[in-house]
């Protein structure tokens, strides 16, 4: 499952707009207030339509706050016919779905025109829950808003109890506040079960001289999740669940080449937040598509939405975070927003939606200052103070060569220059002109 295109009508700040998305990674950029988060909200609701056909899954609707309003005579008037329409075409199979909130006062969001997507979900739900099929490929859905930063106190992780495949796989998957606990409870539980069965298997082979049946707990699925985290979190490789710290623990490699065992909680906010994000996606891959074993993460398809991908990530890391996510989840469709020129620079032209201006240039062929000025609309690659000095000097030298500037005006311009070196340079030019 993915979303190839999305149309928004009277949705938040868009009167009517259509967007197309890459099958693997799309990043949306634009000035504040241009609608980046609006696009993500529309995508979130479009993805949530799938959940209407899944037992025990959350139901999301177009809220009254999503209805576009226009300023009219001292009040904001809500517009009618607020809707989103999405389209997906894969292997010649096309699915289109649309949901509408007729007016801000309407109590419900329509779903009659979303029949194709709902029936697609209902079929998968039937095969899993009624037919008890074990090899059904299920789409992974995730949303990560700006509330994902993990600054909470140290958590106590319980052992994750076995539950319903669909219920666990889609629980809070599109909630505004992501689930930071369940993925690690699953890792802890799976790790202990794997160790227990591994120990039992070892003794069975040693003392009974028999080869037991296939292990009930597939360790390959667990290590596939850990590998995804290692791929996306620089310098830290998770290896085990440590009982002393009650935390996922791994080897952290420092700049000088030395290393140490470090629990997740003691990583920086940025590293911990990314580890949690990736663990959330990979955990759902493992739960929904565990039949793929060691390939459960890499074979899973679906949609992941991330607001402000660059949040709490160092610029050096921003340069390769997109490549890391692509490598860890090769068949997941990512759609993210950012304000980072370093992330933009890592993209192909078809992976970028620019709400400020049209451009067909591949960002990854530009220097970082060119990305800032030519794509992101920054007026100058220099600092504001540096640019101010440039304008002061240019204006003074232009007036100095002209006939209309008086000595008094030139002196005023010189007095406004705070940089002593620049002021001395301009004074020497004034003296050379005999003024």
Buried (B, 14 or more C-beta within 10 A) or exposed (E): BBBBBBBBBBBBEBEEBEBEBBEBBBBBBBEEEBBBBBBBBBBBBBBBBBBBBBBBBBEBBBEBEBBBBEEEEEEEEBBBEBBBBBBBEEEEEEBBBBBBBBEBEBEEBBBEBBBBBBEBBBEBBBBBBEEEEEEBBBBBBBBBBEEBBBEEEEBEBEEBEEEBBBBBBBBBBBBBEBBBBBBBBBBBBBBBBBBEBEEEBEEEEEEEEEEEEEBEBBBBBBBBBBBBBBBBBBBBBBBEBBEEBBBBBBBBBEEEEEBEEBBBBBBEEBBBBBBBBBBBBBBBBBBBBBBBBBBBBBBBBBBBBBBBBBBBBBEEBBBBBBEBBBEBBEBBBBBBBBBBBBBBBBBEEBBBBBBEEEEEEBBEEBEBEBBBBBBBEEEEBEEEEEEBBEEBBEEBBEBBEEEEBEEEEBEEBBEEBEBEEBBEBBBEBBEEEEE
